[in-house]
Structure formats: structure tokens, C-alpha cells
């Protein structure tokens, strides 16, 4: 064995922040899913990319618990990825 002292394991003092998960929304009039752009100001109107319906203000989409009045969209839950289909083996 060596007489050298053990060195401490290095770690980051300030680890980088975890990215905020992307929230997906679904338009109530047409059913299209979309994401709200972070560049929009709080008072800017959010419109559906498919049907151009006005869905609410950007601040309503950024709130932790959005108020129901005036929003025409709902959050989309992240669905689990389905497993790949099982191949069918034909017998002769």
C-alpha cells in the first residue's frame, strides 16, 4: 500500500439547472397539439397553429395552475411510448 493520502472526489459547486420540461397543449376547437413559444410577452395572444383560433393569453399558459376563464386549450399528458409491435411469424 502506498503512503499517499486519498484525494477527494471532485464535484461541481453549482450544477447547471435542469431544463424545464416542455409543456404541450391541445386546442379545444380542432384538437391539434402545440407548444407555447417562450418569446411571447405575457399579454400576447396564443393562437392555434392549425385553425388559427385564439386560445388565450401567454401568461395563462405559463401559470402553475391556469385559470379556466378564457382558455380554449388543455394540457396534454405525456403518454408512455408504446412497445414495438410483435412480429407475426407465419407457419407453413
Buried (B, 14 or more C-beta within 10 A) or exposed (E): EEEEEEEEEEEEEEEEEEEEEEEBBBBEBEEBEBEBEEEBEEEEEBBBEEEEBEBBBBBBBEEEEBEEEEBBBEEEEEEEEEEEEEEEEEEE
